[in-house]
């Protein structure tokens, strides 16, 4: 068994993000989130990655910065290239947001 080296933070309120995931999934059923590996997709932000701090250290490092308050302005579609590097393929601004470059 490998050690989990990431910590997840859930947005509050979660409903707008869950609704967005459901909407996108209904619009493009041939492209389920995470390739359909999960029956339920939980909106989250990953705060540590493999090889980095432990989840406890990552959350402790954020300390007084939690909760993070921000505004989601766009959704991004990411694709992994042949070299395994993830890149933004497309950006979709939310209503009232500025166009994405």
C-alpha distances in whole Angstrom, upper triangle without the diagonal:
4,7,9,12,15,17,19,23,25,29,31,33,30,33,35,31,30,34,33,30,32,35,34,32,35,37,34,33,32,30,27,25,22,23,23,19,20,23,23,23,23,25,23,24,20,21,19,17,14,16,18,18,16,16,19,20,21,23,24,26,27,29,32,32,30,31,32,35,36,37,35,38,36,34,32,31,29,28,26,29,28,27,24,26,26,30,32,34,36,36,38,40,40,44,46,43,45,44,41,42
4,6,9,12,15,17,21,23,27,30,31,29,32,33,29,29,32,32,29,31,34,32,31,34,36,33,32,31,29,26,24,20,22,23,19,20,23,23,22,22,23,21,21,18,18,15,13,10,12,14,15,13,14,16,18,18,20,22,23,24,26,30,29,28,29,29,32,33,34,33,35,34,31,30,29,26,26,24,26,26,24,21,23,23,27,29,31,33,34,36,37,38,41,43,41,42,41,38,39
4,6,9,12,15,18,21,24,27,29,27,30,31,28,28,31,31,28,30,33,32,31,34,36,34,33,32,29,27,24,21,23,24,20,20,23,23,22,21,22,19,19,15,15,13,11,9,10,12,12,9,10,12,14,15,16,18,19,21,22,26,26,24,26,26,29,30,32,31,34,32,30,29,28,26,26,24,27,27,25,22,23,23,27,29,31,33,33,35,36,36,40,42,39,40,40,37,38
4,6,8,11,15,17,21,24,26,23,26,28,24,24,28,27,25,27,30,29,27,31,33,31,30,30,27,24,21,18,21,21,18,18,21,20,18,17,18,16,15,12,12,10,9,8,10,11,11,8,8,11,13,12,14,16,17,18,20,24,23,21,22,23,26,27,28,27,30,29,26,25,25,23,24,22,25,26,24,21,21,21,24,26,28,30,30,31,33,33,36,38,36,37,37,34,34
4,7,10,14,17,20,23,25,23,27,27,24,25,28,27,25,28,30,29,28,32,33,31,31,31,27,25,22,19,22,23,20,20,23,22,20,18,18,15,14,10,10,7,6,5,7,7,7,5,6,9,10,9,12,14,14,16,18,21,20,19,21,21,24,25,27,26,28,27,25,24,24,22,23,21,24,25,23,20,20,19,22,24,27,28,28,30,31,32,35,36,34,35,35,32,32
4,7,10,13,16,19,22,20,23,24,21,21,25,24,22,25,27,26,25,29,30,29,28,29,25,23,19,17,20,21,19,18,21,19,17,15,15,12,10,6,6,4,5,7,9,8,8,7,5,9,10,8,10,13,13,13,16,19,18,16,18,17,21,21,23,22,25,24,22,21,22,20,21,20,23,25,23,20,19,18,20,22,25,26,25,27,28,28,31,33,30,32,32,29,30
4,7,10,13,16,19,17,21,21,19,19,23,22,21,24,26,25,25,28,30,29,29,29,26,23,19,18,21,22,19,18,21,18,16,13,13,10,8,6,5,6,8,10,13,11,10,8,5,8,9,7,7,11,12,11,13,16,15,13,14,14,18,19,21,20,23,23,21,21,22,21,23,22,25,27,26,22,22,20,22,23,26,26,25,26,27,27,30,31,29,30,31,28,30
4,7,10,13,15,13,17,18,15,15,19,19,17,20,23,22,22,25,27,26,26,27,23,21,17,16,20,20,18,16,18,15,13,10,9,6,6,5,6,8,10,13,16,14,13,12,8,11,13,10,9,13,14,12,14,17,15,13,13,13,16,16,18,17,20,20,18,19,20,19,21,22,25,27,26,23,22,19,21,21,24,24,23,24,24,23,27,28,26,28,29,26,28
4,7,9,12,11,15,15,13,14,18,18,17,20,22,22,22,25,26,26,26,28,24,22,18,18,22,22,20,18,20,16,14,10,9,5,5,7,7,10,13,16,19,17,15,14,11,12,14,11,9,13,13,11,13,14,13,10,9,10,12,13,15,15,18,19,18,19,20,20,23,23,27,30,29,25,24,21,22,22,24,24,22,23,23,22,24,26,24,26,27,25,27
4,7,9,7,11,12,10,11,14,15,14,17,19,19,20,22,24,24,24,26,23,20,17,17,21,20,19,17,18,14,12,8,6,4,7,9,11,14,16,19,22,20,19,18,14,16,18,15,13,16,17,14,16,17,15,11,10,10,12,13,14,13,17,17,16,18,20,20,23,24,28,31,30,27,25,22,23,22,24,24,22,21,21,20,22,24,22,25,26,24,27
4,6,5,9,9,8,10,13,13,13,16,18,18,19,22,23,24,24,26,23,21,18,19,22,22,22,19,19,16,13,10,7,6,8,11,13,16,19,22,25,23,22,21,17,19,20,17,15,18,19,15,17,17,14,11,9,9,9,10,11,10,14,15,14,17,19,20,23,25,29,32,31,28,26,23,23,22,24,23,20,19,19,17,19,20,19,22,23,22,25
3,5,8,9,9,11,13,14,15,17,19,20,21,23,24,26,26,29,26,23,20,22,25,24,24,21,21,17,15,12,10,10,12,15,16,20,22,25,28,26,24,24,20,21,22,20,17,20,20,17,18,17,15,12,9,10,9,11,11,12,16,17,17,20,22,23,27,29,32,35,35,32,30,27,27,25,27,25,23,21,20,18,19,20,20,23,25,24,27
4,6,7,8,10,11,13,14,16,17,19,20,21,23,25,25,28,25,23,20,22,25,24,24,21,21,17,15,12,10,11,13,17,18,22,24,28,30,28,27,26,23,23,25,22,20,22,23,20,20,20,18,15,12,12,11,12,12,12,15,17,17,20,22,24,27,30,33,36,36,33,31,28,28,26,27,25,23,21,20,17,18,19,19,23,25,24,28
4,6,6,6,9,10,11,12,14,16,17,18,20,21,22,24,22,19,17,18,22,20,21,18,17,13,11,9,7,9,12,15,17,21,22,25,29,27,26,25,21,23,25,22,19,23,23,20,21,21,19,16,14,14,13,14,13,12,16,16,15,18,20,21,25,27,30,33,34,30,29,25,25,23,25,23,21,19,19,16,18,20,20,23,24,24,27
4,5,5,6,8,10,10,12,14,15,16,18,20,20,23,21,19,17,19,22,20,21,18,17,13,12,10,9,12,15,18,21,24,26,29,32,30,30,29,25,26,28,25,23,26,27,24,25,25,23,20,17,17,16,16,14,13,16,16,15,18,20,22,25,28,32,35,35,32,31,27,27,25,26,24,21,19,18,16,17,19,20,23,24,24,27
4,6,5,6,9,10,10,12,14,15,16,18,19,22,20,18,16,19,22,21,22,19,18,15,13,12,10,12,15,18,21,24,26,29,32,30,30,29,26,28,29,26,24,27,28,24,26,25,23,20,18,17,15,14,12,10,13,13,12,16,18,20,24,26,30,33,34,31,29,25,25,22,23,21,18,16,15,12,13,15,16,19,20,20,24
4,5,5,6,9,10,11,12,14,15,17,17,20,17,15,13,15,18,18,19,16,16,13,10,9,6,9,12,15,18,21,22,25,28,27,27,26,23,25,27,23,22,25,25,22,24,24,22,19,17,16,15,14,12,10,12,11,10,13,15,17,20,23,26,30,30,27,25,22,21,19,20,18,16,14,14,12,14,17,16,19,20,19,22
4,5,5,6,9,10,11,12,14,15,16,18,16,14,12,14,17,15,17,14,13,10,8,7,6,10,13,16,19,22,23,26,29,28,28,27,24,26,28,25,23,27,27,25,26,27,24,21,19,19,18,17,16,13,16,15,13,15,16,18,21,24,27,30,31,28,27,23,23,21,22,20,18,17,17,15,17,20,20,23,23,22,25
4,5,5,6,9,10,11,12,14,15,18,16,14,13,16,18,17,19,16,15,12,11,11,10,14,16,20,23,26,26,29,33,32,32,31,28,30,31,28,27,30,31,28,29,29,27,24,22,21,20,18,16,14,16,14,13,16,17,20,22,25,29,32,33,30,29,25,25,22,22,20,18,16,16,13,15,18,18,22,22,22,25
4,5,5,6,8,10,11,12,14,16,14,13,12,15,17,16,18,16,16,13,11,12,10,13,15,18,22,24,25,28,31,30,31,30,27,29,31,27,26,30,30,27,29,29,26,24,22,20,19,17,15,12,13,11,9,12,13,16,19,22,25,29,30,27,26,22,21,18,18,16,14,12,13,11,13,16,16,19,19,18,21
4,5,5,6,9,10,11,11,14,11,9,8,11,13,12,14,13,12,10,8,9,8,12,14,17,20,23,23,25,29,28,29,28,25,28,30,26,25,29,29,27,29,30,27,24,22,21,21,19,17,14,15,13,10,12,12,15,17,20,23,26,28,24,24,20,20,18,18,16,15,13,15,13,16,19,19,21,21,20,22
4,6,5,6,9,10,10,13,12,10,9,13,14,13,15,13,12,10,9,11,11,15,18,20,24,26,26,28,32,32,32,31,28,31,33,30,28,32,33,30,32,33,30,27,25,24,24,22,20,17,18,16,14,15,15,18,20,23,26,29,30,27,27,23,23,21,21,19,18,16,17,16,18,21,21,24,23,23,25
4,5,5,6,9,10,13,12,11,11,15,16,15,18,16,15,14,12,14,13,17,20,22,26,28,28,31,34,34,34,34,31,33,35,32,31,34,34,32,34,34,31,29,27,25,24,22,20,16,17,15,12,15,15,18,20,23,26,29,31,28,27,24,23,20,19,17,16,14,15,13,15,19,19,21,21,20,24
4,5,5,6,8,11,9,9,9,13,13,13,16,15,15,14,12,14,13,16,18,21,24,26,26,28,32,32,33,32,30,33,34,31,30,34,34,31,33,34,31,29,27,25,24,22,20,16,16,13,11,12,11,14,16,19,22,25,27,25,24,20,20,17,16,14,14,12,14,13,15,19,19,20,19,19,21
4,5,5,5,8,7,6,7,11,11,10,13,13,12,11,11,13,14,17,19,21,25,27,26,28,32,32,33,32,30,33,34,31,30,34,34,32,34,35,32,30,28,27,27,25,22,19,20,17,14,14,13,15,17,20,23,25,27,24,24,21,21,19,18,17,17,15,18,17,19,23,22,24,23,22,24
4,6,5,9,9,9,11,15,14,13,16,15,14,14,13,16,16,20,23,25,28,30,30,32,36,35,36,36,33,36,38,34,34,38,38,35,37,38,35,33,31,30,29,27,24,21,21,19,16,17,16,19,20,23,26,28,30,28,28,24,24,22,20,19,19,17,19,18,19,23,23,25,24,24,26
4,6,9,9,10,12,16,15,15,18,18,17,17,16,18,18,21,23,26,29,31,31,33,36,36,37,37,34,37,39,35,35,39,38,36,38,39,36,34,32,30,29,27,24,21,20,17,15,16,14,17,19,22,24,27,29,27,27,23,22,20,18,16,17,14,17,16,18,21,21,23,22,21,24
4,5,6,7,10,13,12,12,16,16,16,16,15,18,18,21,23,25,28,30,29,30,34,34,36,36,33,36,38,34,34,38,38,36,38,39,36,34,32,31,30,28,25,22,21,18,15,15,13,15,16,19,21,24,26,24,24,21,20,18,16,15,16,15,18,18,20,24,23,24,22,21,23
4,5,6,9,12,10,10,13,14,13,14,14,17,18,21,23,25,29,30,29,30,34,34,36,35,33,36,38,35,35,38,38,36,39,40,37,35,33,32,32,30,27,24,24,21,18,18,15,17,18,20,22,24,27,25,25,22,22,21,19,18,19,18,21,21,23,27,26,28,26,25,27
4,6,10,12,9,9,13,14,15,16,16,19,20,22,24,25,29,30,28,29,33,34,36,35,33,37,38,35,35,39,39,37,40,41,38,36,35,33,33,31,29,25,25,22,19,18,15,16,16,18,20,22,24,22,23,21,21,20,18,18,20,19,22,23,25,29,28,29,27,25,27
4,7,8,7,8,11,13,13,14,13,17,17,19,21,22,25,26,25,26,30,30,32,32,30,33,34,31,32,36,35,34,36,38,35,33,32,30,30,28,26,22,22,19,15,14,11,13,12,15,17,19,22,19,20,17,18,17,15,15,17,17,20,20,23,27,25,26,24,22,24
4,6,5,5,8,9,10,11,10,13,14,17,19,20,23,24,23,25,28,29,30,30,27,31,32,29,29,33,33,32,34,36,33,31,29,28,28,27,25,21,22,19,15,15,13,14,14,16,19,21,23,20,21,18,19,18,17,17,18,18,21,21,23,27,26,27,26,24,25
4,5,6,8,8,9,9,7,10,11,13,15,16,20,21,20,21,25,25,27,26,24,27,29,26,26,29,30,28,30,32,29,27,26,25,25,24,22,19,20,17,13,13,11,12,13,14,18,20,22,18,19,16,17,16,16,16,16,16,19,19,22,25,24,25,24,22,24
4,5,6,7,10,10,8,11,12,13,15,15,18,19,17,18,22,23,24,24,22,25,27,24,25,28,28,27,30,32,29,27,26,25,26,25,24,21,22,19,15,14,12,12,12,13,16,18,19,16,17,14,16,16,16,17,18,19,22,22,25,28,26,28,26,24,25
4,6,8,10,12,11,14,15,17,19,18,22,22,20,21,25,26,28,27,25,29,30,28,28,32,32,31,34,36,33,31,30,29,30,28,27,24,25,21,18,16,14,13,13,13,16,18,20,17,18,16,17,18,17,18,20,20,23,24,27,30,29,30,28,26,27
4,5,7,9,9,13,15,17,19,19,23,24,22,23,26,27,29,28,26,29,31,28,29,32,33,31,34,36,33,31,30,29,30,29,28,24,26,23,19,18,16,16,16,17,20,21,23,20,21,19,21,21,20,21,22,22,25,25,28,31,30,31,30,28,29
4,7,9,9,12,15,16,18,18,21,21,20,20,24,25,26,25,23,26,28,26,26,30,31,30,32,34,32,30,29,29,30,29,28,25,27,24,21,20,18,17,17,17,20,22,23,19,21,19,21,22,22,23,24,24,27,27,30,33,31,33,32,29,31
4,5,6,9,12,14,17,17,20,21,20,21,24,25,26,24,22,25,27,25,25,29,30,28,30,32,30,28,27,26,28,27,27,24,26,24,20,20,18,18,19,20,23,24,26,22,23,21,23,23,23,23,24,24,26,26,28,31,30,32,31,29,31
4,7,10,13,16,19,19,23,24,23,24,28,28,29,27,24,27,30,28,27,31,32,30,32,34,32,29,28,28,29,28,27,25,27,24,21,22,20,21,22,23,26,28,29,25,26,24,26,25,25,25,25,25,27,26,28,31,31,33,32,31,33
4,6,10,12,16,17,21,22,22,23,27,27,27,25,22,25,28,25,24,28,29,27,29,31,29,26,24,24,25,25,24,21,24,22,19,20,19,20,21,23,26,28,29,26,26,23,25,24,24,24,24,23,25,23,26,29,28,31,30,29,31
4,6,9,12,14,17,19,19,21,25,24,25,23,20,23,25,23,22,26,26,24,26,28,26,23,22,21,22,21,21,18,20,19,16,16,16,17,18,20,24,26,27,23,23,20,21,20,21,21,20,20,21,20,23,26,25,27,27,25,28
4,6,10,12,15,17,18,20,23,23,22,21,18,20,22,20,19,22,23,21,23,24,22,19,18,18,19,19,18,16,19,18,16,17,17,18,20,21,25,28,28,24,24,21,22,21,22,22,21,20,21,20,23,25,24,27,27,25,28
4,7,10,13,16,17,20,23,22,22,21,18,20,22,19,17,21,22,19,21,22,20,17,16,15,16,15,15,13,16,15,12,14,15,16,19,20,24,27,27,23,22,19,20,19,20,19,18,17,18,17,20,22,21,23,23,22,24
4,7,9,12,14,17,20,18,18,17,14,17,18,15,14,18,18,16,18,19,17,14,13,12,14,14,14,13,16,15,13,14,16,16,19,20,23,26,26,22,21,18,19,18,20,20,18,18,19,18,21,23,21,23,24,22,24
4,6,9,11,15,17,16,15,15,13,15,16,12,12,15,15,13,16,17,14,13,12,11,13,12,14,12,15,15,13,14,15,15,18,19,22,25,24,21,19,16,17,17,19,19,18,18,19,18,22,23,21,22,23,21,22
4,6,7,11,14,12,12,12,10,13,13,10,10,14,14,12,15,18,15,14,14,13,15,15,17,15,18,17,16,15,17,15,17,18,21,24,22,19,17,15,17,17,20,21,20,21,22,22,25,26,24,25,25,23,24
4,7,11,12,10,9,10,8,10,10,6,7,11,10,9,12,15,12,12,13,12,15,15,17,17,20,19,18,18,19,18,20,20,23,25,24,20,19,17,19,19,22,23,22,23,23,24,27,28,25,26,27,24,25
4,7,9,6,6,7,6,10,9,6,9,11,11,11,14,17,15,15,16,15,19,19,21,20,23,22,21,20,21,19,20,19,22,24,22,19,18,16,19,20,23,24,24,25,26,27,30,31,28,29,29,26,27
4,6,6,8,9,9,12,12,9,12,15,14,15,18,21,19,18,20,19,22,22,23,22,24,23,21,20,20,17,18,17,19,21,19,16,15,14,17,19,22,23,23,26,27,28,31,32,29,30,30,27,27
4,5,8,9,10,13,13,12,15,17,16,17,20,24,22,22,23,22,25,25,27,26,28,26,24,22,22,19,20,18,20,21,18,15,15,15,19,21,24,26,26,29,30,31,35,36,33,34,33,30,30
4,7,8,11,14,12,12,15,17,16,18,21,24,23,23,25,24,27,27,29,28,30,29,27,25,25,22,22,20,22,22,20,17,17,18,21,23,26,28,29,31,33,34,37,38,35,36,35,32,31
4,7,9,11,9,9,12,13,12,14,17,20,19,20,21,21,24,24,27,26,28,27,26,24,25,22,23,21,23,24,22,19,18,18,21,23,26,28,28,30,31,32,36,36,33,34,34,30,30
4,6,8,6,6,9,10,9,12,14,18,17,17,19,19,23,24,26,26,29,28,27,26,27,24,26,24,26,28,25,22,21,21,24,25,29,30,30,32,32,33,36,37,34,35,35,32,32
4,5,5,6,9,10,10,13,14,18,18,17,19,20,23,25,27,27,30,29,28,27,28,25,27,25,28,29,27,24,23,23,25,27,30,32,31,33,33,34,37,38,35,36,37,34,34
4,5,5,6,8,10,11,12,16,16,15,16,17,20,22,24,24,27,27,26,25,26,24,26,25,28,30,27,24,23,22,25,26,29,30,29,30,31,31,34,35,33,34,35,32,33
4,5,5,6,9,10,11,14,15,14,16,17,21,23,26,26,29,29,28,28,29,28,29,29,32,33,31,28,27,26,28,29,32,33,32,33,33,33,36,37,35,36,37,34,35
4,6,5,6,9,10,13,14,14,16,17,21,23,26,26,29,29,28,28,29,28,29,28,31,33,30,27,26,25,27,28,32,33,32,33,33,33,36,37,34,35,36,34,34
4,5,5,7,9,12,12,12,14,14,18,19,22,22,25,25,25,24,26,24,26,25,28,30,28,25,23,22,24,25,28,29,28,29,29,30,33,33,31,32,33,30,31
4,5,5,6,10,10,9,11,12,16,18,21,21,24,25,25,25,26,25,28,27,30,33,31,27,26,24,26,26,30,30,28,29,29,29,32,32,30,31,33,30,31
4,5,5,9,10,10,12,14,17,20,23,24,27,28,28,28,30,29,31,31,33,35,33,30,29,27,29,29,33,33,32,33,32,32,34,35,32,34,35,33,34
4,5,9,9,10,13,13,17,19,22,23,26,27,27,27,29,27,29,29,32,34,31,29,27,26,27,27,31,31,30,31,31,31,33,33,31,32,33,31,32
4,6,5,6,9,9,13,15,18,20,22,24,24,24,27,26,28,28,31,34,32,29,27,25,26,26,29,29,27,28,28,27,30,30,28,29,30,28,29
4,5,6,9,10,14,17,20,22,25,27,27,28,30,29,32,32,35,37,35,32,30,29,29,29,33,33,31,31,30,30,32,32,30,31,33,31,33
4,5,8,9,12,15,19,21,24,26,27,28,31,30,33,34,37,39,37,35,32,30,31,30,34,33,31,31,30,29,31,30,29,30,32,31,32
4,6,6,9,12,16,18,20,23,23,25,27,27,30,31,34,36,35,32,29,27,27,27,30,30,27,28,26,25,28,27,25,26,29,27,29
3,5,8,11,15,17,20,22,22,24,27,26,30,30,33,36,35,32,29,27,28,27,30,29,27,27,26,24,27,26,25,27,29,27,29
4,6,10,13,15,18,20,21,23,26,26,29,30,33,36,35,32,30,27,27,26,29,28,26,25,24,22,24,24,23,25,27,26,28
4,6,10,12,15,17,18,20,23,23,26,28,31,34,33,30,27,25,24,23,26,25,22,22,21,20,22,22,20,22,24,23,25
4,7,10,13,16,17,19,23,24,27,29,32,35,34,31,29,26,25,23,26,25,21,21,19,17,19,18,17,19,22,21,23
4,7,9,12,14,16,20,21,25,27,30,33,32,30,27,24,23,20,23,21,18,17,15,14,16,15,14,16,18,17,20
4,6,9,12,14,18,20,24,26,29,32,32,29,27,23,22,19,21,19,16,14,12,10,12,12,10,13,15,15,18
4,6,8,11,14,16,20,23,26,29,29,27,24,20,19,16,18,16,12,11,9,8,11,11,9,12,13,13,16
4,7,10,14,16,20,23,25,29,29,27,24,20,18,15,17,14,10,9,6,6,8,8,6,8,10,9,13
4,6,10,13,16,19,22,26,26,24,21,18,15,12,13,10,7,5,4,5,9,10,7,9,9,8,11
4,7,10,13,17,19,23,24,21,19,15,13,10,11,9,6,5,6,7,11,13,11,12,12,10,13
4,6,10,13,16,19,20,18,15,12,10,6,8,6,4,6,9,11,14,16,13,14,12,10,11
4,7,10,13,17,18,15,14,10,9,6,6,5,6,8,12,14,17,19,17,17,15,12,13
4,7,10,13,14,12,10,6,5,4,5,7,9,12,15,17,20,22,20,19,17,14,14
4,6,10,11,9,8,5,6,6,6,9,12,15,18,20,24,26,23,23,20,17,17
4,7,8,5,5,4,6,9,9,13,15,18,21,24,27,29,26,26,23,20,19
4,5,5,5,6,8,10,10,14,17,20,23,26,30,31,28,27,25,21,20
4,5,7,10,11,14,14,18,21,24,27,30,33,35,32,31,28,25,24
4,6,9,11,15,15,19,22,25,28,31,34,36,32,31,29,25,24
4,6,10,13,14,18,20,23,26,28,32,34,31,30,28,24,23
4,6,10,12,15,17,21,23,26,30,31,28,27,25,21,20
4,7,9,12,14,17,20,22,26,27,24,24,22,18,17
4,6,9,11,15,17,20,24,25,21,21,18,15,14
4,6,7,11,13,16,20,21,18,17,15,11,11
4,7,10,14,17,20,22,19,18,15,12,11
4,7,10,13,16,18,15,14,12,9,9
4,7,10,13,14,12,11,9,6,8
4,7,10,12,9,10,8,7,10
4,7,8,6,7,6,6,10
4,6,5,8,9,10,14
4,6,9,10,12,16
4,7,9,12,15
4,7,9,12
4,6,9
4,7
4
